[in-house]
Amino acid sequence: MVNDGSTDRTGEIVQKIAAADERVLYWPMEHVGLCTAVNAGLAEIQSRYVARMDADDLSHPARLEKQMDFIQRQPGVKVVEAHAHTIANNGRHITRIGSGPATIDEYVAFRKKRKPFFLLNSSVLAERSALIDYGGYRWDDFPADDVGLYTRIAQDHPVLTMPDFLVDYRLTPGGITSSHQWRMIVQFAKFDYNLQNDNHVDFDSFVRRLAGRPWSRLRLRWGSLHKSTVRYGAYHFFNGRPTKGLLFLLFGAAMEPHRGIQKLMRAQL
């Protein structure tokens, strides 16, 4: 475990666990932030494979076994994700996540579209060497640093999605995705731009480019507000405040009717 400068008893607790179990490794650090801390962990460990997991999500007991079996039967595959359910605080399933390529043929067809590879980070199992060789998790891509890394790998190696539901992704209003929604949307647009144009524009340069395109900027702002509204509504609807949640869900659906109705239909109301 890389301790990114925690101020609670995390270090003390993990040190006790590590002293009793040689499989647990502990590296304390000053607070350096998510990307730097994860890259430090990748540099320290020696295993061939790495499984990602965010603290507030849940892995099914057989997740690693199934993913290891899958990736070892797929020569050349460097990254594999699994399907997931979003969940409320009480564990209730809300909707389903997972639509990436499940076969090599589907991967080849998707790559030809020149689109980013959106993988649920908490469901990813990958070859450690690939994560390192392709630059690790870059701050310039934050908070979509995972999408950036897996997309770079996918330009040269197959990246697949397992059809098994192996992870529960907790819907929270204060997570990284929610608190950095605008920057996330801009990052996705940057990835699209770079892939479509065989370019490597960094984040600041892309933001300056957007400044001269007010319609594109407005469209991204609208998309960011739509996503935040739907996420906020879903969180409240499934965590004991159905009236407040439904109002935000309906408002989000009205903002972008096609996408909003699709999301409402996928939700397990």
Beta strands, then each sheet from edge to edge (+ up, - down):
strand 1: 2-4
strand 2: 27-29
strand 3: 49-51
strand 4: 58-59
strand 5: 79-87
strand 6: 93-97
strand 7: 125-127
strand 8: 159-170
sheet 1: 1+ 2+
sheet 2: 3+ 7- 5+ 6-
sheet 3: 3+ 7- 5+ 8+ 4-
end
